[in-house]
Amino acid sequence: MEIPGGLSDPGEDIGNTAVREVFEETGIKSEFKSLLSIRQQHRHPGAFGISDMYIICRLQPSSFNISFCQQECLRCEWMDLEELAKTKDTTPITSNVAKLLLYGYREGFDKIDITMREFPAVYTGLFYKLYHRELPDTYKT
């Protein structure tokens, strides 16, 4: 068992990639909420032999009916997070992401989310996205 994933298109933002990949693989429409974690590994053969970063995003679904891509998936289903966190039939990433989500639901996503804010770049007309833990309101002004 795995969560949907894939490569970004050139110039595509992280959140847009996650939303697109989930839709392409499952037919589920969603909205980007935050980053949950980043996995980094080196010399991975599936990453063309170079360093690879796998970014896990938290999305909010706006549709729930699954219509999965049969070229990419053998099966696709909604699963209970408790079950997903405990099963031995999944990858360590999927199991740990399920545990992160359980913690977020129980204790608040403010404890785990890495949010995004957009700022104007020093180059006229360009912007950049900064991902970080949410700051208290007293520090935002």
N, C-alpha and C positions, 0 to 999 in steps of 0.2 A: 504494500500500500504506500502510495506517495501522494503528495500534494501537487497540484498543477504547477508547471514552471516552464521556462524557456528563455531564449536569448532576446535581448533588447534589439530593436531596429536602430540603425544609426540615427542619433539625435533624439531618441525616445527617452522620456523621463522614467525613472524607476516605477512610480505608481502607475503610469500609463501602461508600462510593460506588463505589470501584474494583472491589471484589469483586462487587458487584451488577451493574455495567455489563458486566464481563467475562462473567459468567454469562448475562445477558440476551442479549448479542450472540453468544456462542460456545458456550454450554452447558457451559463449563469451570468447575468449582468450584475455588476458590483461597483462600489465606489472605494477608492483608496482612503484608508484611515491613518495608517502609520507603518513604520518599519518595526519589526519585532526582533530581528537578529540578522547577523551577517556571518556566513560560513566562508572561510578562506582556506584554500588548499593549493599545494604546489605540485607541479609535474603530474597533473591528473590527465590520463590518456584521453578521457572524454572532452577535455578542454583544449584539445589540439597540442597537448604537451606543455602548456604554459600555466602560469598561476591563474587561479579561477576564484571568483567571488560569487557566492550564491546568496541573494538578498531575500529574506522572508518578509513579506508584507501582510499586514492585517487589512482585510477588505470587509466592507459591509454589503451583503447581497441585497439587490433590489428585485431579483426574481429568484425563484426556487425550483422551477421545473428543469430537470436535467435533460439535455440533448447532447450527449457526448460525441466527440470526434472518434470514429472507429479506427482511423489511421493512427491515432496517438494513444488510445486507451482500449484496454480489453473490457473494462468495467468501470463504472463511475457511480458513486452513491454518497449520500449524506451519512455521516457517522456521528455517533455520540462521542464527545471529547474524552470522557472517562475511559470508554472502551479503547479509543485510539491511543491514549496515553499508556495503556497497559498491554496492548497486544504485542506479541513477539513477531507478528507477520508484517512488520513495517520497518522502515529505515530509522536509525537513531535520530535523524533530523526531524522526521514526521512525529515521532514519539515526543521529542523535546518541545516541538512547537505546540503540540496538544497540551503539554504540561504548562507552558507559558500562557496559553489562552485560558486554561482553567484558572490559573492564578489571577489573570487579568479580570475574568468574570467575577471571581470571589473577592478580590482585594481592591479592584479598580485598575483600569488600563493606564491610569496616570503613573502607576508603579513600573510599567514595562514598556509603554509606547515610546518610540523615537519619532517625533513629529517633524513636519516640514514647514518652513516659512520661505517665502520668495522675497528677494531683495533686488534692488537695481544694482547692476554691476558697474564697475568704474568705466566701462565702455558704453558710450551713449546708445540708448535703445536696447541694451541687453540686460538680462536678469540672470540670477543664479538661485539655486535652491539650497538651503541650509537645513540639514537634518540634525536634530538634537532633542534631548529630553525637554519637556515643556517647562518654561520658567514660571515662577510665581508671578502674579499680576504686578506686584510691587517692583519687580525687576524689568518689566516690559516697557515702562514709560521712562 
